[in-house]
Amino acid sequence: MGSTCVTSGDCQFGLTCEDNFCIAGEGDNGNGEPSDPSDAPRFFLHLGLTGGFAYVSSNMRADGPPPDMTDEYVPGGGGGAYVNPMNTDEAQPCDADPNFDDYCVRVETPGFVPTIAIRATAGYYFTERIGAALTFRFQPSAGQGAFSSILLGVRGQYLVTAPAAEGLNAAIFLGTSYGQIQPQPPQGSQNAPFIRAGLNGIQVGTVLGYRVAKNFGFNLTPEVHILLPLFLFNIDLTAGLEVGF
């Protein structure tokens, strides 16, 4: 996009030549002939590896109670990984409910903590540009609790570039999710807890793809997750393969 051109045949798939510049629009097949939007696949399946970055801070819930009391944080006297809700240290607050044996995770320095996950997305375009998809995120290394390693999602998405069987394509999406993303702040302990978040969530992002053929291509998906009511802000970047029909 933005390259100089004389005809649409000088532009990538999904672009058209206007005023001697390649812009988003009804492109061509590379031979100067208009592309047929019906050639673009309607069904798509994405499989990829995800690198996540979750923002952690104090007063976030642990996935479970400490396995023994030596892991409990003691104000001024110990660096345990778990914070008791009865703790009065302002530097490590914990608003968890002690009646439910809830604990918080000690976080000395707020910041982003990485996670690794496997992601699968299956979707369908009902029109040339409007579609929907189901998503599945699996985090192999996670703690305890319901859906501790699983995040299920559903989203609607809009194809920004012109429909084309091959070449570049880009879509934006907005959806909802159910499940968890569990980061594990470094604690220097074998029993370091994971942070519990969710179970509801909002997800927004974009899909950037390149099809080398109608039925096969590659994609890059940056997206933002906001989990509630146990809050967590997370950024995912997924790279993988696409199969389309």
ChimeraX attribute file (.defattr): number of C-alpha atoms within 10 A of each C-alpha:
attribute: neighborCount
match mode: 1-to-1
recipient: residues
	/A:1	13
	/A:2	12
	/A:3	12
	/A:4	15
	/A:5	16
	/A:6	13
	/A:7	19
	/A:8	27
	/A:9	20
	/A:10	21
	/A:11	24
	/A:12	21
	/A:13	27
	/A:14	30
	/A:15	29
	/A:16	24
	/A:17	25
	/A:18	15
	/A:19	10
	/A:20	15
	/A:21	18
	/A:22	24
	/A:23	21
	/A:24	17
	/A:25	17
	/A:26	19
	/A:27	28
	/A:28	25
	/A:29	20
	/A:30	16
	/A:31	11
	/A:32	13
	/A:33	12
	/A:34	15
	/A:35	21
	/A:36	15
	/A:37	17
	/A:38	12
	/A:39	13
	/A:40	19
	/A:41	20
	/A:42	19
	/A:43	17
	/A:44	17
	/A:45	18
	/A:46	22
	/A:47	19
	/A:48	20
	/A:49	19
	/A:50	23
	/A:51	15
	/A:52	24
	/A:53	19
	/A:54	23
	/A:55	17
	/A:56	23
	/A:57	18
	/A:58	18
	/A:59	19
	/A:60	25
	/A:61	24
	/A:62	27
	/A:63	23
	/A:64	19
	/A:65	21
	/A:66	22
	/A:67	11
	/A:68	8
	/A:69	10
	/A:70	13
	/A:71	19
	/A:72	21
	/A:73	21
	/A:74	18
	/A:75	15
	/A:76	7
	/A:77	7
	/A:78	11
	/A:79	18
	/A:80	21
	/A:81	25
	/A:82	30
	/A:83	33
	/A:84	24
	/A:85	19
	/A:86	13
	/A:87	14
	/A:88	13
	/A:89	13
	/A:90	9
	/A:91	12
	/A:92	23
	/A:93	19
	/A:94	25
	/A:95	16
	/A:96	19
	/A:97	12
	/A:98	12
	/A:99	7
	/A:100	8
	/A:101	12
	/A:102	20
	/A:103	27
	/A:104	30
	/A:105	33
	/A:106	30
	/A:107	20
	/A:108	15
	/A:109	10
	/A:110	11
	/A:111	12
	/A:112	17
	/A:113	16
	/A:114	16
	/A:115	21
	/A:116	20
	/A:117	20
	/A:118	17
	/A:119	21
	/A:120	18
	/A:121	17
	/A:122	18
	/A:123	20
	/A:124	19
	/A:125	19
	/A:126	11
	/A:127	11
	/A:128	16
	/A:129	16
	/A:130	16
	/A:131	19
	/A:132	18
	/A:133	19
	/A:134	17
	/A:135	19
	/A:136	18
	/A:137	22
	/A:138	21
	/A:139	21
	/A:140	13
	/A:141	14
	/A:142	23
	/A:143	22
	/A:144	16
	/A:145	13
	/A:146	12
	/A:147	18
	/A:148	24
	/A:149	19
	/A:150	21
	/A:151	21
	/A:152	19
	/A:153	20
	/A:154	19
	/A:155	18
	/A:156	18
	/A:157	22
	/A:158	19
	/A:159	19
	/A:160	17
	/A:161	19
	/A:162	24
	/A:163	27
	/A:164	25
	/A:165	27
	/A:166	22
	/A:167	18
	/A:168	21
	/A:169	21
	/A:170	19
	/A:171	18
	/A:172	16
	/A:173	19
	/A:174	17
	/A:175	19
	/A:176	18
	/A:177	23
	/A:178	17
	/A:179	22
	/A:180	29
	/A:181	30
	/A:182	29
	/A:183	27
	/A:184	21
	/A:185	25
	/A:186	15
	/A:187	17
	/A:188	10
	/A:189	11
	/A:190	7
	/A:191	14
	/A:192	20
	/A:193	30
	/A:194	24
	/A:195	27
	/A:196	27
	/A:197	26
	/A:198	21
	/A:199	19
	/A:200	19
	/A:201	24
	/A:202	17
	/A:203	19
	/A:204	18
	/A:205	18
	/A:206	19
	/A:207	20
	/A:208	15
	/A:209	21
	/A:210	20
	/A:211	21
	/A:212	13
	/A:213	12
	/A:214	17
	/A:215	16
	/A:216	18
	/A:217	19
	/A:218	18
	/A:219	20
	/A:220	21
	/A:221	20
	/A:222	17
	/A:223	19
	/A:224	19
	/A:225	21
	/A:226	22
	/A:227	23
	/A:228	18
	/A:229	11
	/A:230	16
	/A:231	18
	/A:232	23
	/A:233	17
	/A:234	23
	/A:235	21
	/A:236	20
	/A:237	17
	/A:238	22
	/A:239	20
	/A:240	18
	/A:241	18
	/A:242	21
	/A:243	18
	/A:244	20
	/A:245	14
